[in-house]
């Protein structure tokens, strides 16, 4: 696609988004298919979103989605009636700020990672190759999602667990030696598996664990050809460090994702990006925007810094206008992704002193 067609691609993407919004709204607010939470919300709000929401911009009518709505039960209030009888997963956020937020899942994590799979180059992430995932599992969707990604590409996924909630407790009491011992424990398990199974070619892990792993061994010599990496410590400095020093030419795919959104896709880096981490959301299933922290209905200008605002739009989960605990620069659409993205996501500066970050 040439740059001269970008405006038309942006318009087409906007039309697809608006059409998808109408479909998702119809589903979630139809008494036959919607979930109890949104049906009760509409009854109390006094207006019918099916009649008043016709485009993505109309979602502003909902106001801001409240963080506390996802903390505590009953969790079944989020299960759409249209999915009655389906097996339901429950996935939680990090839990670093009290009671974890919880989100139901049925097939969303599979759909999200199958779409993401299309962005991975086959030479770096070979079809049929086995994977190893070194990172949080437990109540997080990450373990099942990476495992499904591997299976979708024909592989078998080995796993090593990291419990970030335990690491947070250690950090809060300044038990740095114990943190290092725990990190070594995690890496020891990973090395045992990687040395024992020659078909492991692909690796998912977090920035801090990748650095710890590469301090112990050359992952290239162990046969790794592609690294898929995400976490709170993903910075331009780490991006450059990973590519130029840690990985010795191995393909590096940085990611930004969370339980509430799914998975954003990184823009392949260019020299002009200066190692910035640039992500685009999986439109139309989720949109991330950068807004004025003091006026969250107003988008900041391209290149300007603001707070990340998330809207999730799937038939399993509808979450309009949620303010994340992150800040970033607003990134302009590009040929490959003709909708807004974000650059250099990091903890929201007004919260950074109150939350333990950098666990992984």
ZAMARGU-4260 file (C-alpha; in steps of 0.2 Angstrom, whole numbers, plus 5000, padded with zeros to 4 digits):
<rodrens>
0) 5000/5000/5000 | 5007/5017/4995 | 5005/5032/5007 | 4994/5040/4995 | 4980/5027/4999
5) 4982/5029/5018 | 4967/5041/5020 | 4956/5030/5011 | 4962/5015/5021 | 4959/5025/5037
10) 4941/5029/5031 | 4938/5010/5027 | 4945/5005/5044 | 4933/5018/5053 | 4918/5011/5043
15) 4922/4994/5049 | 4924/4999/5066 | 4908/5008/5066 | 4899/4993/5059 | 4907/4982/5072
20) 4902/4994/5086 | 4884/4993/5080 | 4885/4974/5080 | 4893/4972/5097 | 4880/4985/5105
25) 4866/4975/5097 | 4872/4959/5105 | 4876/4966/5122 | 4860/4975/5125 | 4848/4963/5117
30) 4839/4954/5132 | 4841/4937/5123 | 4860/4938/5121 | 4867/4952/5132 | 4875/4950/5149
35) 4866/4954/5166 | 4878/4968/5170 | 4875/4978/5154 | 4856/4974/5153 | 4854/4980/5171
40) 4865/4996/5167 | 4854/5000/5152 | 4838/4998/5163 | 4845/5010/5176 | 4853/5022/5163
45) 4836/5026/5155 | 4842/5025/5137 | 4844/5011/5125 | 4861/5010/5117 | 4854/5000/5103
50) 4844/5016/5097 | 4858/5029/5101 | 4874/5021/5097 | 4878/5021/5079 | 4897/5024/5078
55) 4912/5022/5088 | 4912/5040/5093 | 4895/5038/5101 | 4903/5026/5115 | 4907/5043/5124
60) 4889/5042/5129 | 4893/5028/5142 | 4905/5039/5151 | 4921/5031/5159 | 4921/5012/5163
65) 4924/5010/5181 | 4938/5000/5187 | 4929/4994/5202 | 4915/4985/5192 | 4928/4971/5188
70) 4934/4969/5206 | 4924/4956/5215 | 4908/4946/5210 | 4896/4940/5205 | 4907/4936/5190
75) 4893/4928/5181 | 4885/4945/5178 | 4898/4947/5164 | 4893/4931/5154 | 4882/4935/5139
80) 4866/4925/5138 | 4871/4921/5120 | 4885/4910/5127 | 4874/4901/5140 | 4881/4883/5142
85) 4898/4887/5135 | 4914/4884/5146 | 4919/4900/5154 | 4937/4905/5159 | 4941/4918/5172
90) 4957/4928/5169 | 4963/4941/5182 | 4974/4957/5180 | 4991/4958/5190 | 4983/4962/5207
95) 4996/4975/5211 | 4983/4987/5217 | 4972/4977/5228 | 4958/4965/5222 | 4962/4959/5205
100) 4951/4964/5191 | 4943/4949/5183 | 4937/4946/5165 | 4927/4931/5158 | 4934/4923/5142
105) 4927/4909/5131 | 4936/4910/5114 | 4943/4928/5114 | 4960/4923/5120 | 4961/4911/5105
110) 4954/4923/5093 | 4966/4937/5098 | 4982/4926/5097 | 4977/4918/5081 | 4975/4935/5073
115) 4992/4940/5081 | 5000/4924/5073 | 4997/4931/5056 | 5010/4945/5060 | 5024/4933/5065
120) 5037/4929/5051 | 5038/4910/5048 | 5056/4910/5047 | 5058/4916/5064 | 5043/4907/5072
125) 5043/4891/5061 | 5027/4881/5059 | 5028/4865/5069 | 5042/4871/5080 | 5040/4870/5099
130) 5039/4884/5111 | 5044/4888/5129 | 5034/4901/5139 | 5044/4909/5154 | 5032/4921/5163
135) 5016/4923/5173 | 5003/4909/5172 | 4991/4905/5186 | 4975/4916/5185 | 4982/4926/5170
140) 4977/4923/5152 | 4995/4924/5146 | 4999/4906/5149 | 4984/4899/5140 | 4985/4912/5126
145) 5004/4909/5122 | 5001/4890/5123 | 4986/4892/5110 | 4997/4903/5099 | 5010/4889/5099
150) 4997/4875/5096 | 4989/4886/5082 | 5006/4886/5073 | 5008/4867/5075 | 5019/4866/5090
155) 5019/4860/5108 | 5022/4873/5122 | 5033/4870/5137 | 5030/4882/5152 | 5039/4889/5167
160) 5029/4899/5179 | 5033/4916/5187 | 5022/4922/5201 | 5023/4941/5200 | 5012/4944/5216
165) 5026/4935/5226 | 5039/4946/5218 | 5029/4961/5222 | 5029/4956/5241 | 5047/4953/5241
170) 5050/4970/5233 | 5039/4979/5245 | 5050/4972/5260 | 5066/4976/5251 | 5070/4957/5250
175) 5081/4960/5235 | 5092/4944/5238 | 5076/4933/5238 | 5070/4941/5222 | 5087/4936/5214
180) 5086/4919/5221 | 5068/4917/5214 | 5073/4924/5197 | 5087/4911/5197 | 5075/4897/5201
185) 5064/4902/5186 | 5079/4903/5174 | 5086/4886/5180 | 5070/4878/5176 | 5069/4886/5159
190) 5087/4881/5155 | 5084/4863/5160 | 5070/4862/5147 | 5078/4871/5133 | 5094/4860/5134
195) 5083/4844/5135 | 5072/4848/5120 | 5080/4852/5103 | 5064/4857/5095 | 5061/4872/5105
200) 5064/4886/5093 | 5052/4900/5099 | 5052/4909/5116 | 5040/4920/5125 | 5046/4929/5140
205) 5047/4946/5149 | 5061/4959/5147 | 5069/4955/5164 | 5068/4936/5162 | 5075/4938/5145
210) 5090/4948/5151 | 5093/4935/5165 | 5092/4921/5153 | 5104/4928/5141 | 5116/4932/5156
215) 5117/4913/5158 | 5117/4906/5140 | 5117/4911/5122 | 5099/4907/5117 | 5104/4907/5098
220) 5116/4893/5102 | 5102/4884/5110 | 5092/4885/5094 | 5080/4899/5097 | 5075/4908/5081
225) 5061/4920/5087 | 5058/4929/5104 | 5041/4936/5108 | 5042/4947/5123 | 5031/4958/5133
230) 5030/4966/5150 | 5031/4982/5160 | 5050/4984/5157 | 5048/4985/5138 | 5057/5002/5135
235) 5066/5009/5119 | 5082/5006/5129 | 5078/4988/5132 | 5072/4986/5114 | 5089/4991/5108
240) 5099/4981/5121 | 5089/4965/5116 | 5092/4967/5097 | 5110/4973/5098 | 5117/4964/5112
245) 5106/4950/5119 | 5099/4941/5104 | 5113/4941/5091 | 5101/4943/5076 | 5087/4933/5083
250) 5070/4940/5078 | 5063/4951/5092 | 5044/4954/5093 | 5040/4966/5107 | 5021/4966/5112
255) 5009/4976/5123 | 4994/4967/5130 | 4984/4964/5145 | 4969/4954/5151 | 4956/4967/5147
260) 4962/4972/5129 | 4970/4957/5122 | 4986/4959/5112 | 4992/4974/5102 | 5004/4971/5087
265) 5021/4980/5086 | 5026/4990/5071 | 5041/4983/5063 | 5055/4995/5068 | 5063/5007/5056
270) 5079/5018/5058 | 5067/5033/5060 | 5059/5026/5075 | 5075/5027/5086 | 5070/5010/5095
275) 5053/5017/5100 | 5041/5003/5105 | 5026/5006/5093 | 5010/4996/5095 | 4994/4996/5086
280) 4978/4988/5094 | 4968/4974/5086 | 4955/4984/5078 | 4940/4983/5078 | 4940/4971/5093
285) 4949/4984/5104 | 4955/5002/5102 | 4968/5011/5112 | 4969/5030/5112 | 4979/5043/5120
290) 4969/5056/5130 | 4971/5071/5140 | 4972/5064/5158 | 4962/5079/5165 | 4949/5079/5151
295) 4948/5060/5146 | 4936/5063/5131 | 4949/5073/5122 | 4962/5065/5112 | 4980/5073/5112
300) 4989/5077/5096 | 5000/5065/5087 | 5016/5064/5096 | 5009/5071/5112 | 5009/5062/5128
305) 4993/5057/5137 | 4985/5043/5147 | 4980/5027/5138 | 4961/5024/5136 | 4955/5007/5131
310) 4939/5001/5123 | 4936/4983/5121 | 4923/4977/5109 | 4920/4958/5108 | 4904/4948/5110
315) 4911/4941/5125 | 4916/4957/5133 | 4911/4975/5131 | 4922/4989/5140 | 4920/5006/5134
320) 4932/5021/5138 | 4942/5013/5152 | 4957/5023/5158 | 4973/5012/5159 | 4987/5014/5172
325) 4998/5018/5157 | 5004/5033/5148 | 5011/5035/5130 | 5013/5046/5115 | 4999/5045/5102
330) 5005/5037/5086 | 4998/5041/5069 | 4991/5028/5058 | 5002/5019/5045 | 5000/5009/5030
335) 5000/4992/5039 | 4988/4998/5053 | 4977/5013/5047 | 4971/5018/5064 | 4979/5026/5080
340) 4993/5017/5089 | 5003/5021/5104 | 5022/5024/5107 | 5033/5019/5122 | 5019/5014/5134
345) 5024/5015/5152 | 5016/5017/5169 | 5006/5033/5171 | 5017/5045/5180 | 5004/5051/5192
350) 5003/5033/5199 | 5021/5027/5197 | 5025/5031/5215 | 5010/5021/5222 | 5012/5005/5213
355) 5026/4992/5212 | 5031/4991/5194 | 5045/4983/5185 | 5041/4965/5192 | 5044/4958/5174
</rodrens>
